[in-house]
């Protein structure tokens, strides 16, 4: 599994507009091979912004990478730079290879060896 996250520092007063952009847009992620889930997260309020994050889960890094080169990706990000400025700077990308998964029923599985050389 691979988790891709983008952090957004949303300017005060723009939170509702930012949420509206995300909640009203058409998503095609569910059609992408290897896509598992998407979450839009609202985080803590800092001194000068509210923190948000988009969070996608993919079956593999290869599936995520294929999506970033797809027409669906281009369509989803076509209007990202236009309109009213809602957040500070560029989104901060973070990608994570999932090593272990623990389920609510107590089952656990290692998804990738933790003994990866740094």
HUMO-V594221 format. One line per field, one symbol per residue. phi: phi as a letter, one per 20 degrees, with the letter a starting at -180 (. if undefined). psi: psi as a letter, one per 20 degrees, with the letter a starting at -180 (. if undefined). burial: I if it has 24 or more other C-alpha atoms within 12 Angstrom, else O. Layout:
phi = ???
psi = ???
burial = ???
This chain:
phi = .cddcceceefgndgfffffgffdeeddgfeefnfdaccddddfedfcadecbecddcfbffffffffdefgffffdgdfeemffdcemegeecdcefebcdefenfcbeebgeeefe
psi = qpppqpppnpqpijghggggggiiqpqjhiippipgqqppppbqpahjrppqpqoqpqhrhhgggggijrhgggghjgjhirapohrpbqqoqppppphqpprhjiqqqphqpilpp.
burial = IIIIIIIIIIIOOOIOOIIOOIOOOOOOIOOIOOIOIOOIOOOOOOOOOIIIIIIIIIIIOOIIOOIOOOOOOOOOOOOOOOOOOIIOOOOOOOOOIOOOOOOOOOOOOOOOOOOOOO
